Amino acid sequence: MTTSFDPSTLRTELFIDGAWKGAASSATFPVENPATNEIIAHVANGGPEDAVLAITAAGRAQAVWGKSTPRERADILRRAFELVIANTERFAAIMTAEMSKPLAEARGEVAYGADMLRWFSEEAVRIGGDSTTATDGTTRIMITKEPIGPCVLVTPWNFPLAMGARKIAPAVAAGCTMVFKPAALTPLTSLALVEIFREAGLPDGVLNVVTTSKAASVVDHWMSNGIARKVSFTGSTEVGKTLLRQAATNVMRSSMELGGNAPFIVLADADIEKAVEGALKAKMRNMGEACTAANRFFVHRSVVEEFAEKFSKRMSELQVGNGAEAGTDVGPLVDRKGLEKVESLVADTVSKCARILTGGRRPEGPGYFYSPTVLVDVALDSDLMSTEIFGPVAAITPFDSEDEVLRLANDTDWGLVGYVFTQSLDKGMQFSSQLEVGMVGLNTGLVSNPAAPFGGVKQSGLGREGGKVGIEEYLEYKYTALAV
């Protein structure tokens, strides 16, 4: 099974109104392989002029696309799903080249992203409404749902196919046009996804893509010109707040999937083997560079030694290397900034008397690698307890009572996901109800699923992606009063 691709076949231009084109300034920016520090492509560096062309095209296409039939939209998404699956190896190879995600993980992301397309192909034909009689009997209340209109989509670098699919698919299903800015660190996978939609028959102007190394120069125009009616963003809480302030100017619908600080709780009665397996999934997906990654490990004092020993052993056995190489479990961090952040967080924690059970160092050689690391006896005032680590570092803190661990778990501005391991269903459901998060993994380290509503509370965001409610984010309700 080949995982190679011909770099000359990569699309590196902007895609506006159904056509590939260079940036108005003719500028480009490089895309680096973080495992080798080699430049693999130069991508069009869009700016304000390109942004205007893209949003104008989306606004112009909305009138026709908004009246397309649910079956037409569903069929496009279904074809896109089938094309993504047929091109799994190509997508995996591109993803691994631009971010060195291990191939096995890259293939898993392709499957997850494709499932988003399939899920919303099925939701497109199930957009419903309602009808009833007013309480005074004088009118009939008819409720319909209509596409909200042109949408601004901004995605992160860590899951370039899945995040694109998770936003584009419901917009297509609802009948909305889009302007899309992929992350500058991993634009090639996103552009390959755009190719798929074009091949699947998406009409010109419905999906417009501007890659750029200066996000504000593009997104600010989209947020301010009054054409866009919705923004969907996945990324940092800081940037999300900026977009929310901009959205307020034109009263735009907003979906925000922001930062996380996930607690991973191991209760005294937990199956330790299952907890270790769950911890590996929750911590090490995408090298720990995920908003759902377990950040703070709270383990009951009676089992903390056993859990830490078994978990650190499994972490030490993970193979670190170039994601394109067979047998690699953990690739590099995406850039130097991310690597230096992880190094700084570990140094701070060790300075506050934490012990390193495994890892805690940067391997020699090129690339932004950091060894899978387990820290124990982590002080609560360590920086990484209040900072999203975004790296392969697990910080373990013991606890004594359930009330104590719930207080510690909820002591954060974020509330995306929490993980709980216990053999008591009653206790697990109790923790699920008391954790201040949007999602709970109960005896599992994996919560992402196209059929489930993904999202958080507090400063982890607004709205939900996926599940039956995902398409609602792209629809407006209209009420018509009919005289009886």
C-alpha positions, 0 to 999 in steps of 0.5 A, spaced: 500 500 500 503 506 497 503 512 501 507 516 497 504 522 492 507 526 487 509 533 490 508 536 483 500 534 483 499 538 489 494 544 489 498 550 492 493 556 489 487 560 492 480 557 490 475 562 488 469 562 485 471 555 482 478 557 479 485 556 482 489 562 482 495 565 485 495 571 490 493 578 487 500 580 490 503 573 487 506 572 494 507 565 497 509 562 504 513 556 505 510 549 508 515 545 512 516 538 514 517 539 522 520 532 522 526 534 517 525 541 517 525 541 509 520 545 505 515 541 501 511 546 498 510 554 497 503 556 497 499 562 495 499 567 500 493 571 500 491 578 502 486 583 503 484 583 495 483 576 495 479 576 501 474 581 498 474 576 491 472 570 495 467 573 500 464 577 494 463 570 490 460 567 496 455 572 497 453 572 489 453 564 489 448 564 496 442 566 492 442 560 488 445 555 492 440 556 498 435 554 493 438 547 492 435 541 493 436 537 500 438 531 495 442 535 491 446 537 497 446 530 500 449 527 493 455 532 493 457 530 500 456 523 499 460 523 493 465 527 497 465 522 502 467 516 497 472 520 494 476 521 500 475 514 502 478 512 495 484 517 496 485 515 503 493 514 502 494 520 498 491 524 504 495 520 509 501 522 505 500 529 504 498 530 512 504 526 514 509 530 509 506 537 512 506 535 519 509 528 520 503 525 523 504 518 524 501 514 518 496 510 522 494 516 525 493 520 519 489 514 516 485 514 522 483 522 521 481 521 514 476 516 516 474 520 521 473 526 516 470 522 511 465 520 516 463 527 517 461 528 510 457 521 510 453 524 516 451 530 514 450 527 507 444 524 511 442 530 515 441 534 509 435 531 507 432 531 514 432 538 515 425 539 518 420 544 521 414 544 525 406 546 524 401 547 530 395 552 531 396 558 535 393 558 542 387 562 540 385 558 534 386 564 529 392 562 526 396 556 524 404 557 526 408 554 520 416 553 522 421 552 517 429 552 517 433 556 512 440 556 510 443 562 515 447 565 509 455 565 507 459 563 512 467 564 515 470 558 516 477 558 520 480 551 522 487 549 526 493 546 523 492 539 528 487 536 524 487 539 517 482 534 514 477 533 519 477 540 522 475 542 514 470 536 513 467 538 520 465 545 518 464 544 510 460 538 511 454 542 515 455 548 511 454 544 504 448 540 507 444 546 510 445 550 503 450 555 505 456 558 501 463 559 505 469 562 505 475 558 508 482 559 511 486 553 513 491 554 517 498 556 514 502 550 518 498 545 514 494 548 508 496 542 503 491 537 506 485 542 506 487 544 499 486 537 497 480 536 500 477 542 496 479 538 490 475 533 492 469 537 493 470 540 486 470 533 483 464 531 487 460 537 483 460 543 488 458 549 484 462 555 483 462 560 488 460 555 494 466 554 497 472 559 496 479 558 500 484 563 501 491 561 504 495 566 508 500 567 513 497 573 515 490 571 518 488 577 520 489 580 513 484 576 510 479 574 516 478 581 518 475 583 511 470 577 512 468 579 518 467 586 517 464 587 510 457 585 512 456 579 507 458 573 512 452 571 516 456 566 521 463 564 523 465 558 525 472 557 528 477 552 531 483 554 535 485 558 541 481 562 546 484 568 545 483 568 537 476 566 539 475 572 543 477 577 538 473 573 533 467 574 537 468 581 538 468 582 531 462 578 530 458 582 534 459 588 530 454 585 524 451 580 529 453 574 526 452 567 528 458 564 532 460 557 533 467 557 537 471 550 539 476 553 543 482 551 548 481 545 553 484 543 559 482 536 560 482 533 567 483 525 567 480 522 573 482 515 575 478 513 581 480 508 587 476 503 584 478 504 576 481 498 572 488 500 572 489 497 565 483 500 562 485 507 565 492 506 562 490 504 555 485 510 556 490 515 558 494 513 552 489 515 547 487 521 551 494 524 552 497 522 545 493 523 540 496 527 535 502 527 539 498 531 545 497 536 540 489 536 541 484 540 544 481 534 547 488 531 550 488 530 557 492 535 560 491 534 568 492 527 571 488 526 577 489 519 580 487 517 587 493 516 592 491 509 593 493 507 586 497 513 583 503 509 584 501 503 580 498 507 575 504 512 574 508 506 573 504 502 568 503 509 564 510 511 564 512 504 562 507 504 556 509 512 554 517 510 554 515 504 549 512 509 544 517 510 538 518 517 536 520 518 529 518 521 522 511 520 521 512 517 514 517 511 517 514 505 519 513 503 526 513 511 528 508 512 534 509 519 535 511 524 531 514 531 532 511 537 534 508 542 529 514 548 530 519 550 534 514 555 538 510 549 540 517 545 542 519 551 546 513 551 550 513 544 552 520 545 554 518 551 558 512 547 561 516 541 563 522 545 566 517 549 570 514 543 573 521 540 575 523 546 578 517 545 583 519 538 585 516 534 580 519 528 578 520 525 571 519 518 570 520 518 563 522 523 557 523 530 559 528 531 554 529 533 546 532 528 542 538 530 538 538 531 531 533 535 526 526 536 527 521 539 533 521 532 537 520 531 544 520 525 548 513 522 551 514 524 558 510 523 565 511 527 571 509 525 578 508 529 584 506 535 580 505 541 584 498 545 583 501 551 582 505 549 576 504 552 569 502 546 566 496 545 570 493 552 568 496 552 561 494 547 555 500 543 554 499 541 547 505 536 547 506 529 549 507 531 557 502 527 562 502 531 569 500 526 575 497 529 581 494 524 587 488 526 590 484 523 596 477 525 596 472 525 590 470 532 593 477 534 592 478 531 585 471 534 583 474 541 585 480 541 582 478 538 575 473 544 575 478 549 577 479 552 570 477 557 565 476 551 560 471 546 560 471 542 553 472 535 555 473 530 562 475 523 562 473 519 568 475 511 570 471 507 575 468 501 575 462 504 578 456 506 573 453 510 579 459 514 581 461 515 573 454 518 572 455 522 578 462 525 576 459 526 569 453 530 571 458 534 576 464 536 571 463 542 568 465 540 561 461 539 554 463 532 553 465 526 558 469 520 556 467 515 561 472 509 561 474 511 554 480 516 552 476 517 545 470 522 545 470 524 538 464 521 533 461 524 527 454 522 531 455 526 537 455 533 539 462 536 539 463 542 544 465 545 550 462 550 556 466 556 559 471 559 555 472 552 551 467 555 546 460 556 544 455 551 539 456 544 537 459 540 531 457 534 529 451 530 531 443 531 530 445 539 532 451 540 528 447 542 522 442 547 526 448 552 527 447 553 519 440 554 519 435 560 521 428 558 523 422 562 520 415 563 523 410 564 518 403 566 521 397 563 517 390 566 518 385 560 519 
